[in-house]
Amino acid sequence: MKWNGMKKIIMIGLVGTVALMAFTGCSKKEVKDIDVKTVANSLLNDIKYEDQLSEVSYDIVYDMEDINVTDSAVYVSSGATAEEIAAIKCETKEDAAKVQTVLEERVKEQKDSFENYVPKELDKLDKAVIVKAGNTVVLSISNDDAKAKEIIENASK
């Protein structure tokens, strides 16, 4: 085979490889929207809680005046434990990032509250699960962070 023919074959191979890499690089995995009611109910029913959790409106627990929330499911304990579930869907990913920050702050505040009140709750708070997927953020504070992660992961598939 002549050198010119070999150069053509190599060039075609390189162009093909570059094209293939460009197409696969663009195929970003799409994050499925999490149904907030379904994930919250799964967390509530599939994890054992020490306290009775009650459903409340998100704006009773969290300060989110400047955030466009489109759907939510929030369950809080009686106050005897730090157990809590929040699944909050927002209009935009930017709003979801703000919600994530609010939930992280909530966990910090709860740690401060329970530190002297019920110190054994700090273990749950240290293992709080906060997951942002697309426009949705989910919080789970329980004794079973591994199960919570599994439930949330399955909800986002």
C-alpha positions as CSV (number, residue, x, y, z in Angstrom):
1,M,0.0,0.0,0.0
2,K,1.3,3.4,-0.9
3,W,1.9,6.1,1.8
4,N,-0.8,8.4,0.4
5,G,-3.4,5.6,0.7
6,M,-2.3,4.9,4.3
7,K,-2.6,8.6,5.2
8,K,-6.2,8.6,3.8
9,I,-7.1,5.6,5.9
10,I,-5.5,7.1,9.0
11,M,-7.2,10.4,8.4
12,I,-10.7,8.8,7.9
13,G,-10.1,6.8,11.2
14,L,-9.2,10.0,13.1
15,V,-12.2,12.0,11.7
16,G,-14.5,9.1,12.6
17,T,-13.1,8.8,16.1
18,V,-13.4,12.6,16.7
19,A,-17.0,12.5,15.4
20,L,-17.9,9.6,17.7
21,M,-16.3,11.3,20.7
22,A,-18.3,14.5,19.9
23,F,-21.6,12.7,19.8
24,T,-21.0,10.7,23.0
25,G,-19.8,13.8,24.8
26,C,-23.1,15.5,24.1
27,S,-25.3,12.7,25.3
28,K,-25.5,14.0,28.9
29,K,-27.6,11.7,31.2
30,E,-31.0,13.3,31.7
31,V,-32.1,13.6,35.3
32,K,-35.6,12.3,35.7
33,D,-38.0,14.5,37.7
34,I,-38.7,13.1,41.1
35,D,-42.4,12.9,42.1
36,V,-42.2,14.6,45.5
37,K,-45.4,12.9,46.9
38,T,-44.2,9.5,45.9
39,V,-40.6,9.8,47.2
40,A,-41.9,11.4,50.5
41,N,-44.4,8.6,50.9
42,S,-41.8,6.0,50.3
43,L,-39.5,7.6,52.8
44,L,-42.3,7.8,55.3
45,N,-43.5,4.2,54.8
46,D,-40.3,2.3,54.1
47,I,-38.2,3.6,56.9
48,K,-38.9,3.0,60.6
49,Y,-39.2,6.2,62.6
50,E,-39.1,6.6,66.4
51,D,-41.5,9.5,66.3
52,Q,-44.9,10.2,64.6
53,L,-44.3,12.4,61.6
54,S,-47.0,14.8,60.5
55,E,-47.4,16.5,57.1
56,V,-47.1,20.2,57.1
57,S,-46.8,23.0,54.5
58,Y,-43.2,23.7,53.6
59,D,-43.5,27.4,54.4
60,I,-44.3,26.6,58.0
61,V,-40.8,25.0,58.5
62,Y,-38.6,26.7,55.9
63,D,-38.1,30.3,54.8
64,M,-38.4,30.2,51.0
65,E,-40.1,33.4,50.2
66,D,-37.9,34.2,47.2
67,I,-38.0,30.6,45.8
68,N,-40.6,29.4,43.3
69,V,-41.8,26.1,44.7
70,T,-44.1,24.1,42.4
71,D,-44.8,21.1,44.6
72,S,-43.8,19.8,48.0
73,A,-44.3,17.1,50.6
74,V,-42.9,17.8,54.1
75,Y,-43.2,15.7,57.2
76,V,-41.9,16.7,60.6
77,S,-41.6,15.0,64.0
78,S,-43.4,16.1,67.2
79,G,-40.1,17.8,68.3
80,A,-39.0,14.9,70.4
81,T,-36.7,13.7,67.6
82,A,-35.0,15.4,64.7
83,E,-36.7,13.1,62.2
84,E,-37.9,14.9,59.1
85,I,-38.7,14.4,55.4
86,A,-38.9,17.1,52.8
87,A,-39.3,16.7,49.0
88,I,-39.5,20.1,47.2
89,K,-39.8,20.7,43.5
90,C,-38.9,24.1,42.1
91,E,-39.5,26.0,38.9
92,T,-35.8,26.1,38.1
93,K,-32.5,24.4,38.9
94,E,-31.4,27.7,40.4
95,D,-34.3,27.7,42.8
96,A,-33.5,24.0,43.6
97,A,-30.0,25.1,44.5
98,K,-31.4,27.7,46.9
99,V,-33.7,25.0,48.5
100,Q,-30.6,22.8,49.0
101,T,-28.9,25.6,50.9
102,V,-32.1,26.2,53.0
103,L,-32.2,22.5,53.9
104,E,-28.5,22.4,54.7
105,E,-29.1,25.4,57.0
106,R,-32.1,23.6,58.6
107,V,-29.9,20.6,59.5
108,K,-27.3,22.9,61.1
109,E,-30.0,24.7,63.1
110,Q,-31.4,21.4,64.2
111,K,-27.9,20.3,65.4
112,D,-27.7,23.4,67.5
113,S,-31.1,22.8,68.9
114,F,-30.7,19.2,69.8
115,E,-27.1,19.4,71.0
116,N,-28.2,20.2,74.6
117,Y,-31.8,19.1,74.3
118,V,-31.5,15.5,73.0
119,P,-27.9,14.8,72.1
120,K,-28.6,11.3,70.7
121,E,-30.4,12.9,67.8
122,L,-27.1,14.4,66.5
123,D,-26.2,11.0,65.0
124,K,-29.3,11.3,62.7
125,L,-28.5,14.9,61.9
126,D,-24.9,14.0,61.1
127,K,-26.2,11.5,58.6
128,A,-28.9,13.6,57.1
129,V,-29.5,12.9,53.4
130,I,-29.9,15.8,51.1
131,V,-30.1,15.1,47.4
132,K,-30.7,17.5,44.5
133,A,-31.9,16.0,41.3
134,G,-32.9,18.4,38.5
135,N,-35.4,20.9,40.0
136,T,-36.1,18.7,43.0
137,V,-34.4,18.5,46.4
138,V,-35.1,15.8,49.0
139,L,-34.2,15.7,52.6
140,S,-34.4,12.7,54.9
141,I,-33.4,12.7,58.6
142,S,-33.8,9.2,60.1
143,N,-31.9,6.3,61.6
144,D,-31.6,4.7,58.2
145,D,-29.6,7.0,55.9
146,A,-28.6,4.1,53.6
147,K,-32.3,3.2,53.0
148,A,-33.1,6.9,52.4
149,K,-30.4,7.2,49.8
150,E,-31.6,4.0,48.1
151,I,-35.2,5.3,48.0
152,I,-34.2,8.7,46.6
153,E,-31.8,7.2,44.1
154,N,-34.6,4.8,42.8
155,A,-37.0,7.8,42.6
156,S,-34.6,9.6,40.3
157,K,-34.0,6.8,37.8
